[in-house]
Amino acid sequence: MKKILAVLVVTIMSVTSVFASENVNVVVYGESIADKGVIVESRTLVPVRGIFEKLGFNVSYNAETKTATADMGKSFVVTFRNGDDFYTINGKQIKADVPQQIIDGKFMIPLRQIQNIINVNIDWNGETKTATISKTGGISDLKISTGAWFPEWEGRKH
């Protein structure tokens, strides 16, 4: 009985260390968001809702399909589905490095994926485990090809 208990304890400790994650602070346009990101298997994942709302998007979640949607009206819609290794921008599939996933009830995506969706700078401070997202001066080719529209760019030619 003691051997079985010891094996069970070792197994539980091994499994939890595989799934263990570190909290990540996320700052968007100078403001910290309440929900933390996490580091899982050396990848930084961040919460869709907190980040995209700070970026000015409307965010919704469909529990039935496990799909998160971030949009700026009908002209720019990004969808993420739990477990998929791609996301869509205005219906166009874009490959992601790792699948989107739900962690502790929060829909998480890879941090670097944010740059593929909206043209921002992302700085990482490994010491404080803080990801800082700030504005850039231009629009990436991906945003142009998908017809992205952002209020802050209204009136600009791109």
FIDREN-726485 format. One record per residue (C-alpha): residue number from 1; x, y, z; residue in one letter. Coordinates in steps of 0.2 Angstrom, whole numbers, plus 5000, padded with zeros to 4 digits. Layout:
N
(r NUM,(X,Y,Z),'A')
...
! end
This chain:
158
(r 1,(5000,5000,5000),'M')
(r 2,(5014,5012,5004),'K')
(r 3,(5022,5008,4987),'K')
(r 4,(5006,5012,4978),'I')
(r 5,(5004,5028,4988),'L')
(r 6,(5022,5033,4984),'A')
(r 7,(5020,5030,4966),'V')
(r 8,(5004,5040,4965),'L')
(r 9,(5012,5055,4974),'V')
(r 10,(5027,5055,4962),'V')
(r 11,(5015,5053,4947),'T')
(r 12,(5004,5068,4953),'I')
(r 13,(5020,5078,4956),'M')
(r 14,(5027,5074,4939),'S')
(r 15,(5010,5078,4930),'V')
(r 16,(5008,5095,4939),'T')
(r 17,(5025,5101,4935),'S')
(r 18,(5022,5097,4916),'V')
(r 19,(5007,5109,4916),'F')
(r 20,(5014,5121,4929),'A')
(r 21,(5015,5139,4922),'S')
(r 22,(5022,5155,4927),'E')
(r 23,(5011,5171,4928),'N')
(r 24,(5015,5185,4916),'V')
(r 25,(5011,5203,4918),'N')
(r 26,(5004,5212,4903),'V')
(r 27,(5004,5230,4899),'V')
(r 28,(4994,5237,4885),'V')
(r 29,(4997,5255,4879),'Y')
(r 30,(5004,5259,4897),'G')
(r 31,(4990,5251,4907),'E')
(r 32,(4991,5234,4916),'S')
(r 33,(4977,5222,4912),'I')
(r 34,(4969,5212,4926),'A')
(r 35,(4971,5195,4919),'D')
(r 36,(4988,5188,4919),'K')
(r 37,(4996,5179,4905),'G')
(r 38,(5006,5162,4907),'V')
(r 39,(5021,5153,4902),'I')
(r 40,(5018,5135,4896),'V')
(r 41,(5032,5125,4889),'E')
(r 42,(5042,5140,4886),'S')
(r 43,(5028,5149,4876),'R')
(r 44,(5020,5165,4883),'T')
(r 45,(5001,5165,4881),'L')
(r 46,(4990,5180,4885),'V')
(r 47,(4972,5183,4887),'P')
(r 48,(4961,5187,4872),'V')
(r 49,(4948,5198,4881),'R')
(r 50,(4960,5209,4892),'G')
(r 51,(4972,5213,4878),'I')
(r 52,(4959,5215,4863),'F')
(r 53,(4947,5226,4874),'E')
(r 54,(4962,5238,4878),'K')
(r 55,(4966,5238,4860),'L')
(r 56,(4949,5244,4856),'G')
(r 57,(4941,5228,4850),'F')
(r 58,(4924,5221,4855),'N')
(r 59,(4926,5204,4862),'V')
(r 60,(4914,5190,4863),'S')
(r 61,(4915,5171,4867),'Y')
(r 62,(4904,5157,4862),'N')
(r 63,(4905,5143,4875),'A')
(r 64,(4896,5131,4863),'E')
(r 65,(4909,5132,4849),'T')
(r 66,(4923,5137,4861),'K')
(r 67,(4926,5152,4850),'T')
(r 68,(4932,5169,4854),'A')
(r 69,(4929,5184,4842),'T')
(r 70,(4937,5201,4843),'A')
(r 71,(4931,5214,4831),'D')
(r 72,(4930,5232,4826),'M')
(r 73,(4914,5231,4818),'G')
(r 74,(4910,5221,4802),'K')
(r 75,(4926,5228,4793),'S')
(r 76,(4938,5218,4804),'F')
(r 77,(4934,5202,4813),'V')
(r 78,(4947,5190,4821),'V')
(r 79,(4941,5173,4827),'T')
(r 80,(4950,5160,4838),'F')
(r 81,(4944,5143,4842),'R')
(r 82,(4950,5132,4857),'N')
(r 83,(4963,5119,4851),'G')
(r 84,(4965,5126,4833),'D')
(r 85,(4983,5130,4827),'D')
(r 86,(4976,5144,4816),'F')
(r 87,(4965,5159,4818),'Y')
(r 88,(4955,5169,4805),'T')
(r 89,(4955,5187,4800),'I')
(r 90,(4940,5192,4790),'N')
(r 91,(4938,5173,4786),'G')
(r 92,(4956,5171,4780),'K')
(r 93,(4965,5157,4790),'Q')
(r 94,(4982,5162,4797),'I')
(r 95,(4994,5149,4805),'K')
(r 96,(4998,5151,4823),'A')
(r 97,(5014,5144,4831),'D')
(r 98,(5004,5135,4844),'V')
(r 99,(4986,5131,4847),'P')
(r 100,(4975,5143,4856),'Q')
(r 101,(4969,5136,4872),'Q')
(r 102,(4958,5139,4887),'I')
(r 103,(4968,5140,4904),'I')
(r 104,(4959,5143,4920),'D')
(r 105,(4943,5149,4911),'G')
(r 106,(4953,5162,4901),'K')
(r 107,(4955,5161,4882),'F')
(r 108,(4974,5162,4879),'M')
(r 109,(4984,5165,4863),'I')
(r 110,(5002,5166,4860),'P')
(r 111,(5009,5183,4863),'L')
(r 112,(5018,5185,4847),'R')
(r 113,(5002,5182,4838),'Q')
(r 114,(4996,5199,4843),'I')
(r 115,(5009,5207,4831),'Q')
(r 116,(5001,5197,4817),'N')
(r 117,(4984,5204,4820),'I')
(r 118,(4987,5222,4824),'I')
(r 119,(5004,5231,4821),'N')
(r 120,(5011,5234,4838),'V')
(r 121,(5027,5233,4847),'N')
(r 122,(5029,5220,4860),'I')
(r 123,(5043,5221,4872),'D')
(r 124,(5048,5207,4885),'W')
(r 125,(5056,5209,4902),'N')
(r 126,(5061,5192,4907),'G')
(r 127,(5067,5198,4924),'E')
(r 128,(5049,5204,4929),'T')
(r 129,(5040,5193,4917),'K')
(r 130,(5031,5208,4909),'T')
(r 131,(5025,5209,4891),'A')
(r 132,(5023,5227,4886),'T')
(r 133,(5012,5231,4870),'I')
(r 134,(5014,5248,4863),'S')
(r 135,(5009,5257,4847),'K')
(r 136,(5019,5258,4831),'T')
(r 137,(5019,5271,4817),'G')
(r 138,(5013,5259,4803),'G')
(r 139,(5002,5246,4797),'I')
(r 140,(5009,5229,4792),'S')
(r 141,(5006,5220,4775),'D')
(r 142,(4995,5207,4784),'L')
(r 143,(4983,5221,4790),'K')
(r 144,(4982,5229,4773),'I')
(r 145,(4979,5212,4764),'S')
(r 146,(4965,5208,4776),'T')
(r 147,(4956,5225,4775),'G')
(r 148,(4960,5229,4793),'A')
(r 149,(4952,5245,4799),'W')
(r 150,(4956,5254,4815),'F')
(r 151,(4949,5270,4821),'P')
(r 152,(4965,5278,4826),'E')
(r 153,(4970,5276,4807),'W')
(r 154,(4955,5284,4800),'E')
(r 155,(4959,5297,4787),'G')
(r 156,(4976,5289,4783),'R')
(r 157,(4980,5282,4767),'K')
(r 158,(4987,5265,4768),'H')
! end
